[in-house]
Amino acid sequence: MLFAGAGAGAATLLYGTAGAAAAATAAPATPGPAAPHAPAEPPEGLAPYASYWFPDSLPAGTPGPGITWRSLMRWTPESDPDLAYNTATVPLAPRFTPVPPNTTARAGRARIASLVSFGNTAGNPAQGSPTADFYALTHWAYIDELVFWGGSSGEGIVLAPNAPVTDAAHRNGVRVLGNVFLPPVPYGGDLRWTRDLVRQDSLGRFPVAEKLVEVARAYGFDGWFVNAETGGGDSELAARMQRFLRALRTAGEPHGLSITWYDAMNSTGKVGWQGALNELNQEFYEDRRGKVADTMFVDFRWTPATLAASGALADRLGRSRHELWAAVDTESHGWNSAVDWDAIVPRGGDHIVSYGFYRPEWTRNHLTDRSPGAFHRADDRFWTGESLDPAHPSPEDTWRAPATVVADRSTVTALPFACSFNTGHGERWYENGEPVCDTGWNHLGLQDRLPGRRWAVHTTGTRPEVTLDFARAWRGGSSLLVAGALTAPVTVGLHATRLPLTRSCVAELVHSTESGPVTVELGVATREPSGPGQEVPYTWLKAQTLGTGRGWRTAGVRLSELAGGTAHGLAVRITRRGKGPVRWRLGALTVREAAARPRPATPGTPAVSASSQQSGRAALRLAWQRAAGPVRHYEVFRVLPDGTRRFLGGTCGTALYLPAVERAGREQAAVFEIRAVDEVYAVSAPARTSLTWTGALPGR
């Protein structure tokens, strides 16, 4: 029962009644309200978008507005004008599994894949956009693999992930796959595209497989999800598809790339969704020579019996049964979806297989209020459960939320570490507690490593509301807000960590209280809990007592008394010092060595590489050379004639597109600053460049 759009402007369709095929694309969601003062669309051809192609031959006719038909076989990195904008730069981080916060989540068992459409196939911005209305996924702790879902017969059927998604996922240890989608014939599918995909040259090589590996390596993502749903094939075509998959995996494996096969085409060459791993599709997953695909997405037609048989067959093949993703369709009903959870992840026995969410961005798309705060409340409900607390899941919740099934993971293993609770979108951008941009924005690559358990709260009194809030922030677009009547001290678990503690280690908290004076303590756990569901054994260190006032304060905490150990977890404890309700914010948390660190090096030789001007407004591309030494990301500011700095955007790469720069009064040139930012948010000296305005001055 899967609903999916079949292409740009296509109507919604329903595949079958007994199950569904993950077939079509990323049709655009109904747009929410525009951001205030949202800039107009840039001149055609200057804005970079996520890349999409056909394997080789193109459709007949003419592409629709805003769509460019491209052949993958004609692509090269050298000829790609958007390569710098689409290349992810954050390496895939290793991660560890702490002791789960509840007794039902299990380590080393079922895992989660997530198929997400972040936008139109042909109109997905390469580097974020000027609106806060965006699926800013933050619950990476439960995900193993994210598929950048999309593709359609009218746009392109090979889709590469954009850089912000890959950078955010990699920072949290999650692999990202591009999508190869061969659509059903009724929705524009053409069998020649399948034949193009699996064509061999005179030496028996698969040229398109080699191109797919080249794209993934150039763009910095982790492999491909291959979904062959075009009917009309035969057993010979199926055999070539199987050899193509092996060639693709063989070529990609030395570079760390992986392949996921979708249960659609079977060994007859026809499309016959099995809802299982069985003798009709096993050859696409494992054959006599060994592994063909790394994982398999099992179609929605599964039953408890077919999943049990699939797991048993994986066992016999010497493969992990948790490399099978049982499809869970959440596109239309989200946490209200009817799912036979015990067929996948029974509470009282071993997990049968893993599971894969189809379109969990329902948490954004179904909302009437599409503000960032409303979205994160819904997304927390989806991933954490009805209780909104993974340490205290609700036993009456019929939605088996990931936090109650899968043990969370973390990548916080090295000093220095910092988090400003930035989700990768917001209604304004803050620097040192002050807004330096007053319009909405999104860019997942700027997202912090957020606490994986949201929110593990312990108190003997009334539980306050704990949220990521967008009304004020220290840095980025959001902060952590604890609000309510604190009738007893409240512990809020933050990051699971593996941080070495030395005599010179210090922690810093940037925080404020808007109502109700409080005492704040930092919790550092030097060992794990005794078992799943047990409280984390924190050592408490006093940070600061704050009176009421909106100002941000920085509290330093020395960790020398814990030297020689390892920090396994971080938390805060808030105690009310009066009788009224409390509104306390945490704007940033840092753990580092006390010795001063040098500022990041300045980026090199910035320049405007392309621009277009009209009526005192410019769209332009900026590029610069990477700064020497470690850099978390870069930030670009506009310097106005009065010296005021306005945030324009940021990126983990070395090129940024600016869609709408307004001329300020009678200025002769727009001045831009690019700064490198390190892991504790120290910024470099600026590199400057400018754009000379053309045309008559205003008022003439």
C-alpha positions in Angstrom: 0.0 0.0 0.0 2.5 2.5 -1.1 1.6 5.9 -2.6 4.2 7.6 -4.7 4.4 10.2 -7.4 5.4 9.0 -10.8 7.3 12.0 -11.9 7.3 15.7 -12.2 3.7 16.9 -12.1 2.4 13.3 -12.1 -0.7 12.2 -10.2 -0.5 10.1 -7.1 -0.9 6.4 -7.7 -1.5 3.3 -5.7 0.4 0.1 -6.4 -1.7 -2.9 -5.7 -3.6 -3.9 -2.6 -1.5 -6.6 -1.1 1.6 -4.6 -0.9 3.4 -2.0 -2.8 6.4 -1.3 -4.9 8.8 1.4 -4.0 8.5 2.8 -7.4 8.4 6.3 -8.1 9.8 9.5 -7.1 10.1 12.3 -5.2 7.1 14.3 -6.2 7.3 17.7 -4.4 5.4 18.0 -1.2 2.8 20.7 -0.8 4.8 23.8 -0.1 4.5 25.5 3.2 4.4 29.2 3.8 7.2 31.1 2.2 10.0 32.5 4.4 9.7 36.2 5.0 11.3 38.2 2.3 12.2 35.0 0.5 14.4 35.9 -2.5 13.1 35.4 -6.0 14.2 32.5 -8.2 17.8 32.9 -9.5 18.5 33.2 -13.2 18.3 29.8 -14.9 21.5 28.0 -15.2 23.4 29.6 -12.3 21.8 27.7 -9.4 23.4 24.3 -8.7 21.1 21.4 -8.0 21.6 17.7 -7.0 22.7 15.8 -10.1 20.4 13.4 -12.0 20.8 11.5 -15.3 19.6 8.8 -17.6 22.0 5.9 -18.0 22.8 6.8 -21.6 19.9 7.4 -24.1 17.5 10.1 -23.4 13.7 10.2 -23.7 12.0 11.3 -26.9 10.6 14.8 -27.0 11.4 17.9 -24.9 12.0 18.1 -21.2 9.6 20.1 -19.0 10.4 23.5 -17.5 13.4 23.5 -15.2 14.5 20.0 -16.3 17.7 19.1 -18.1 18.1 15.7 -19.7 21.6 14.3 -19.2 23.4 11.1 -20.1 25.5 9.6 -17.3 27.8 8.1 -19.9 28.7 11.6 -21.1 29.4 12.9 -17.5 33.0 13.5 -16.3 34.1 15.2 -13.2 36.1 17.7 -15.3 33.1 18.7 -17.3 30.7 19.0 -14.3 30.2 22.8 -13.6 28.4 21.9 -10.3 31.0 19.5 -8.9 32.3 21.8 -6.2 28.8 22.5 -5.0 27.7 18.8 -4.9 30.8 17.3 -3.4 30.6 16.1 0.2 33.7 16.6 2.3 33.0 15.1 5.7 34.4 11.6 6.1 32.2 8.8 7.3 32.7 8.8 11.1 33.2 5.6 13.1 30.6 5.1 15.8 30.0 3.0 18.9 27.0 1.6 20.7 26.4 2.6 24.3 24.3 0.6 26.7 20.7 1.2 25.7 18.6 3.6 27.8 15.7 1.1 27.9 15.3 -2.7 28.1 13.7 -3.2 24.7 16.2 -1.6 22.4 18.9 -4.1 21.3 22.4 -3.7 20.0 23.7 -5.9 17.2 20.3 -7.0 15.9 17.9 -5.2 13.6 19.0 -2.0 11.9 17.2 0.7 10.0 17.4 2.0 6.5 15.5 5.2 5.5 14.4 6.1 2.0 13.9 9.9 2.0 12.8 12.4 -0.6 14.4 15.8 0.2 12.9 17.5 -2.9 12.1 17.3 -6.6 14.4 15.2 -8.7 15.1 18.1 -11.0 14.9 20.9 -8.4 16.8 19.8 -5.3 19.2 22.6 -4.3 22.8 21.5 -4.0 23.4 23.6 -0.9 20.3 24.3 1.1 17.8 27.1 0.4 16.4 30.3 2.0 13.6 28.7 4.0 13.3 27.0 7.3 10.6 24.6 5.9 12.7 21.6 5.4 13.0 17.9 6.4 16.0 18.5 8.7 16.5 14.9 9.9 18.4 14.8 13.2 17.8 11.2 14.6 20.8 9.7 12.9 21.6 7.6 15.9 19.1 5.0 14.9 19.9 4.8 11.1 22.4 2.7 9.3 21.7 3.7 5.7 19.9 6.6 4.1 18.8 6.4 0.5 18.5 9.8 -1.3 15.1 8.8 -2.9 14.0 10.2 -6.2 14.1 9.8 -9.9 11.4 9.8 -12.6 10.9 9.1 -16.3 10.4 12.7 -17.0 13.5 14.0 -15.3 16.1 11.4 -14.8 16.4 8.0 -13.2 19.9 8.1 -11.6 20.0 10.5 -8.7 23.1 11.5 -6.7 22.7 12.8 -3.1 23.4 16.5 -2.4 26.4 17.4 -0.3 24.6 18.7 2.8 22.7 15.5 3.4 25.9 13.4 2.9 28.0 15.7 5.2 25.4 15.6 8.0 25.0 11.8 7.7 28.7 11.1 7.7 29.3 13.3 10.7 26.9 10.9 12.5 28.3 7.7 11.0 25.5 7.0 8.5 26.0 5.8 5.0 24.2 7.6 2.1 23.2 5.9 -1.2 22.2 7.4 -4.5 19.2 6.0 -6.3 18.9 4.1 -9.6 15.2 3.9 -10.4 13.9 2.1 -13.5 10.2 3.0 -13.4 7.2 0.9 -14.3 6.1 1.1 -18.0 2.7 2.7 -17.1 4.6 5.6 -15.5 7.1 6.2 -18.3 9.5 3.3 -17.8 11.4 2.3 -21.0 13.2 -1.1 -21.1 16.0 0.5 -23.2 17.1 2.3 -20.0 17.5 -1.0 -18.3 19.4 -2.3 -21.3 21.6 0.8 -21.3 22.3 0.3 -17.6 23.5 -3.3 -18.0 25.2 -3.0 -21.4 28.6 -4.6 -21.8 31.5 -3.4 -24.0 33.6 -5.6 -26.2 35.7 -6.6 -23.3 32.8 -7.6 -21.2 32.9 -4.6 -18.9 29.9 -2.6 -17.7 30.6 1.0 -18.5 27.6 2.4 -16.6 28.7 0.5 -13.4 32.1 2.2 -13.8 30.4 5.6 -14.2 28.3 5.0 -11.1 31.4 4.3 -9.0 33.1 7.4 -10.5 30.2 9.6 -9.5 30.0 8.2 -5.9 33.7 8.8 -5.5 33.7 12.3 -7.0 30.7 13.4 -4.9 31.7 11.6 -1.7 28.8 9.4 -1.0 28.7 5.6 -0.2 27.0 3.6 -2.9 23.8 2.9 -4.8 20.2 1.7 -4.2 19.2 -0.2 -7.4 15.5 -0.5 -8.1 14.5 -2.2 -11.4 10.7 -2.0 -11.9 10.5 -1.7 -15.7 8.5 -4.8 -16.9 9.0 -6.7 -20.1 12.4 -8.3 -19.5 13.4 -11.9 -19.8 15.8 -14.3 -18.1 18.7 -13.1 -20.3 18.2 -9.5 -19.2 17.9 -10.7 -15.6 21.2 -12.5 -15.9 22.9 -9.4 -17.3 21.4 -7.4 -14.4 22.9 -9.8 -11.9 26.3 -9.6 -13.6 26.0 -5.8 -13.6 25.3 -5.7 -9.9 28.4 -7.9 -9.2 30.5 -5.6 -11.4 29.2 -2.5 -9.7 29.9 -3.9 -6.2 33.3 -5.3 -7.2 34.3 -1.9 -8.6 33.0 0.0 -5.6 34.1 -2.2 -2.8 37.8 -1.1 -2.8 36.5 2.5 -2.3 34.1 1.5 0.5 31.0 1.7 -1.6 28.0 -0.6 -1.1 24.9 -1.8 -3.1 21.3 -2.3 -2.0 19.0 -4.2 -4.3 15.3 -3.7 -4.2 13.0 -6.7 -4.5 11.3 -6.0 -7.8 12.9 -7.7 -10.9 13.4 -11.4 -10.4 15.3 -14.1 -12.1 12.7 -14.4 -14.9 13.5 -10.8 -15.9 9.9 -9.8 -15.1 8.9 -7.5 -12.3 7.4 -9.8 -9.6 7.7 -8.4 -6.1 8.3 -11.3 -3.7 8.1 -9.7 -0.3 10.9 -12.1 0.6 14.3 -13.3 -0.1 13.7 -16.5 -2.0 14.8 -18.6 -4.9 13.4 -16.1 -7.4 15.6 -13.1 -6.3 18.4 -14.7 -4.3 20.8 -14.5 -7.2 20.7 -10.7 -7.0 21.8 -10.9 -3.4 24.1 -13.9 -3.1 25.2 -16.5 -5.6 27.6 -19.3 -5.7 30.5 -16.9 -6.0 29.5 -14.9 -3.0 28.0 -11.5 -2.2 26.2 -9.7 -5.1 24.5 -6.9 -3.1 25.4 -5.8 0.4 21.8 -5.5 1.5 18.3 -6.1 0.1 15.2 -4.0 0.5 12.3 -6.5 0.8 9.1 -5.4 -0.9 6.0 -4.3 1.1 4.2 -7.6 0.2 6.0 -9.4 3.1 4.2 -11.5 5.6 5.3 -12.9 8.9 6.0 -16.2 7.2 7.9 -14.8 4.3 10.1 -12.7 6.6 10.8 -15.7 8.8 11.7 -17.7 5.7 13.9 -14.9 4.4 15.9 -14.7 7.6 16.4 -18.5 7.6 17.6 -18.4 4.0 20.1 -15.6 4.8 21.3 -17.8 7.7 21.9 -20.7 5.3 23.7 -18.4 2.8 26.1 -17.3 5.6 24.7 -13.8 5.5 23.4 -11.7 8.3 19.6 -11.7 8.4 19.9 -8.1 9.5 21.1 -7.2 6.0 17.5 -7.5 4.8 15.3 -4.4 5.1 11.6 -5.2 5.5 9.8 -2.2 3.9 7.6 -0.1 6.3 5.5 2.4 4.4 5.1 5.7 6.4 4.5 8.1 3.5 0.8 8.5 4.1 0.2 7.8 7.8 3.5 8.1 9.7 3.2 6.7 13.2 -0.4 5.8 12.5 0.7 3.2 9.9 -0.5 -0.3 10.5 2.6 -2.5 10.8 3.0 -6.1 12.0 6.0 -5.3 14.2 6.3 -8.7 15.6 7.0 -10.1 12.1 10.1 -7.9 12.0 11.2 -7.0 15.5 9.3 -9.0 18.1 9.6 -7.8 21.7 9.9 -11.3 23.2 12.4 -12.9 20.8 15.2 -12.4 18.4 14.7 -9.8 15.7 13.7 -11.5 12.5 15.2 -9.0 10.0 15.9 -5.3 9.9 13.4 -2.7 8.6 13.4 0.1 6.1 11.3 3.2 6.4 9.7 4.4 3.1 9.3 8.2 3.2 9.6 9.1 6.9 9.5 12.8 5.9 5.8 12.4 6.5 6.7 14.0 9.9 7.1 17.3 7.9 4.8 16.8 5.0 1.6 16.1 7.0 1.8 19.2 9.1 -0.3 22.3 8.7 2.2 24.3 10.8 5.5 23.7 9.1 7.6 25.8 11.5 10.9 24.2 12.6 9.6 23.7 16.2 6.4 21.9 15.0 8.4 19.7 12.7 10.9 18.6 15.4 8.1 17.9 17.8 6.6 15.5 15.2 9.9 14.0 14.2 10.8 13.3 17.9 7.4 11.6 18.2 8.2 9.4 15.2 11.7 8.3 16.3 11.4 8.3 20.0 7.8 7.4 20.6 4.7 8.8 22.4 6.5 9.4 25.7 9.2 11.6 23.9 11.7 9.9 26.3 13.7 6.9 25.2 14.5 6.1 28.8 10.8 5.9 29.7 9.0 4.5 26.6 5.2 4.3 26.9 4.0 0.6 27.0 0.7 1.6 25.5 2.2 3.1 22.4 1.2 1.1 19.3 3.9 2.7 17.2 7.1 0.8 17.8 9.5 3.8 17.6 13.1 3.2 16.6 14.3 4.3 20.1 12.4 1.4 21.6 13.8 -1.2 19.2 17.3 -0.2 18.0 20.2 0.8 20.2 21.4 4.3 19.5 24.9 5.0 18.2 27.3 8.0 18.7 30.4 9.4 17.0 31.6 11.6 19.9 35.0 9.9 20.5 37.6 12.6 20.3 38.6 16.0 21.7 37.7 18.7 21.1 34.0 18.3 21.0 31.3 21.0 20.7 27.6 21.2 20.1 25.5 24.4 19.7 22.3 22.4 19.2 22.0 23.6 15.7 19.6 21.4 13.7 20.6 22.5 10.2 17.7 24.9 9.7 16.2 27.9 11.4 14.2 31.1 11.1 17.3 33.2 11.6 21.1 32.7 12.1 22.7 33.6 15.4 26.3 34.3 16.2 27.2 34.8 19.9 23.6 35.0 20.8 22.7 37.8 18.3 20.8 37.3 15.1 23.0 38.1 12.0 20.4 36.9 9.5 16.7 37.5 9.9 15.3 35.1 7.3 14.7 31.4 7.2 17.5 29.0 6.0 18.4 25.3 5.7 21.7 23.5 5.2 22.1 20.1 6.8 25.9 20.2 6.4 25.9 22.9 9.2 24.0 20.6 11.6 25.7 19.7 14.9 26.2 16.3 16.3 23.1 16.4 18.5 22.2 14.2 21.5 21.1 10.8 20.2 18.6 10.2 23.0 15.9 12.8 22.9 15.2 13.3 25.6 16.3 11.0 28.4 15.0 12.9 31.4 15.2 11.8 35.1 13.4 13.5 38.0 11.4 12.6 41.0 9.1 15.6 40.4 7.2 16.9 37.4 8.9 16.3 34.1 9.5 19.6 32.2 9.2 20.0 28.4 12.6 19.5 26.7 12.8 20.6 23.1 15.1 22.1 20.4 13.8 25.6 20.2 14.1 28.3 17.5 13.1 31.5 19.3 16.7 32.1 20.5 20.1 30.5 19.9 23.7 31.1 20.7 25.0 29.9 17.4 23.2 28.6 14.3 19.4 28.4 14.4 18.3 26.7 17.6 19.1 26.0 21.3 18.0 23.4 23.9 15.1 24.6 26.0 14.0 23.2 29.3 10.7 24.7 30.4 8.2 23.9 33.2 7.6 23.8 36.9 10.7 22.1 38.3 9.4 20.5 41.5 12.6 18.5 41.9 16.1 18.5 40.3 15.9 17.5 36.6 18.6 15.5 34.8 18.7 15.8 31.0 20.9 13.3 29.3 22.9 14.8 26.4 25.6 12.9 24.4 26.8 9.4 24.7 30.6 9.8 24.4 34.0 8.1 24.5 36.1 11.1 25.4 39.5 10.8 27.0 39.8 12.8 30.2 43.1 14.5 31.0 44.2 16.8 33.8 43.8 19.8 31.5 40.3 18.9 30.2 37.6 21.6 30.7 34.0 21.8 29.7 32.1 25.0 28.9 28.4 25.6 28.9 26.8 28.7 27.3 23.4 29.1 28.8 20.7 31.5 30.0 17.5 31.5 32.1 14.5 33.5 31.0 12.4 32.8 34.0 13.2 31.3 37.4 16.7 31.3 38.9 18.4 27.9 38.6 21.6 26.1 39.6 23.1 24.1 36.8 25.5 21.1 37.2 27.4 19.2 34.5 27.2 15.4 34.7 30.1 13.3 33.4 29.8 9.5 33.4 33.1 7.7 33.7 31.5 4.3 33.2 28.5 2.7 31.5 25.2 1.9 33.3 25.1 -1.6 34.8 22.6 -2.7 32.2 20.0 -1.6 29.7 17.4 0.7 31.2 19.6 1.6 34.2 20.4 5.2 35.0 23.7 6.6 33.7 26.1 7.0 36.7 27.0 10.7 36.4 29.5 12.5 38.6 28.1 16.0 39.2 30.2 19.1 38.9 28.7 22.5 39.7 28.6 24.8 36.7 26.8 28.0 37.7 23.8 29.5 39.5 21.9 31.9 37.2 19.3 34.5 38.1 16.5 35.5 35.8 17.6 37.4 32.7 17.9 36.9 29.0 21.6 37.3 28.7 23.8 34.3 27.8 26.5 33.3 30.3 29.5 31.0 29.9 30.3 28.6 32.7 33.6 26.8 32.8 34.0 23.4 34.5 37.3 21.8 35.2 37.4 18.0 34.7 40.8 17.4 36.3 39.4 15.4 39.2 38.2 12.8 36.6 41.6 12.6 34.8 42.8 9.3 33.6 39.3 8.0 32.8 36.9 8.2 29.9 33.8 10.2 29.7 31.0 7.8 28.7 28.2 10.4 28.8 27.3 14.0 29.4 24.3 15.5 31.0 23.0 18.6 32.8 21.1 18.8 36.0 18.9 21.9 36.7 17.6 22.8 40.1 15.1 25.6 40.6 16.0 28.2 43.1 12.6 29.8 43.5 8.9 28.9 43.3 8.0 29.9 39.7 8.3 28.0 36.5 11.6 27.7 34.7 12.7 28.5 31.2 16.4 27.6 30.8 18.4 27.4 27.6 21.6 25.6 26.7 23.2 27.3 23.8 26.5 25.4 23.5 28.4 22.7 25.2 32.2 22.2 24.6 34.7 19.7 26.0 38.4 20.5 25.2 41.9 20.8 26.5 42.4 24.0 28.5 45.4 25.1 26.4 44.6 27.8 23.9 44.1 26.6 20.4 45.3 28.6 17.4 42.6 30.1 15.2 41.8 28.3 12.0 43.8 29.4 9.0 42.2 31.9 6.6 40.7 30.5 3.4 42.6 31.2 0.3 41.9 33.4 -2.7 38.2 33.8 -2.7 36.6 35.0 -6.0 33.2 35.4 -7.6 33.3 32.7 -10.3 30.0 33.5 -12.0 27.3 36.1 -11.5 24.1 37.6 -12.9 22.7 41.0 -12.0 19.3 42.5 -12.5 17.7 45.6 -11.0 20.1 45.9 -8.0 20.0 42.2 -7.2 22.7 39.6 -8.0 22.9 35.8 -8.0 26.5 34.6 -7.8 28.8 31.7 -7.2 31.7 32.1 -4.7 34.7 29.9 -4.6 37.9 29.8 -2.5 40.8 27.6 -1.6 40.6 25.3 1.4 42.1 26.6 4.6 45.2 24.8 5.9 44.5 22.6 8.9 41.2 21.1 10.2 38.0 22.9 9.3 34.5 22.0 10.3 32.8 24.3 7.8 33.0 27.8 6.2 30.7 30.7 6.7 30.0 33.5 4.2 29.0 37.0 5.4 28.0 40.2 3.5 29.7 43.3 4.8 27.4 46.3 4.4 28.7 49.9 3.9 28.2 50.7 7.5 30.3 47.8 8.6 27.4 45.5 9.6 27.9 41.8 8.9 25.0 39.7 7.6 25.2 35.9 7.4 24.5 34.6 3.9 25.2 30.9 4.2 27.7 28.2 5.0 29.1 25.0 3.5 31.5 22.2 4.3 33.0 22.6 0.9 34.8 25.5 -0.9 32.1 26.9 -3.1 28.8 28.5 -2.3 25.9 29.8 -4.4 24.2 33.0 -3.2 20.7 33.3 -4.8 19.9 36.9 -4.1 22.3 39.6 -2.9 20.7 43.0 -2.7 22.5 46.2 -3.5 22.9 48.4 -0.4 22.0 51.9 -1.3 24.6 53.5 -3.6 27.4 51.1 -2.9 29.8 50.5 -5.8 30.5 46.9 -4.9 29.2 44.2 -2.6 31.8 42.9 -0.2 31.9 39.3 1.1 33.9 37.6 3.9 34.6 33.9 4.1 35.7 32.5 7.4 36.9 29.0 8.3 35.2 27.5 11.4 36.8 24.7 13.5 35.2 22.0 15.8 34.8 24.3 18.7 33.4 27.1 16.5 36.5 29.3 16.6 36.6 31.3 13.4 39.5 32.4 11.2 40.4 35.8 10.0 38.3 36.7 7.0 39.2 36.3 3.4 37.5 39.0 1.3 36.2 39.4 -2.2 33.7 41.6 -3.9 31.2 42.0 -6.7 31.2 45.2 -8.6 27.6 46.5 -9.3 26.7 47.3 -12.8 23.9 49.5 -14.1 22.6 52.8 -12.9 22.7 53.7 -9.2 19.4 53.8 -7.4 17.5 57.0 -7.8 19.1 57.9 -11.1 
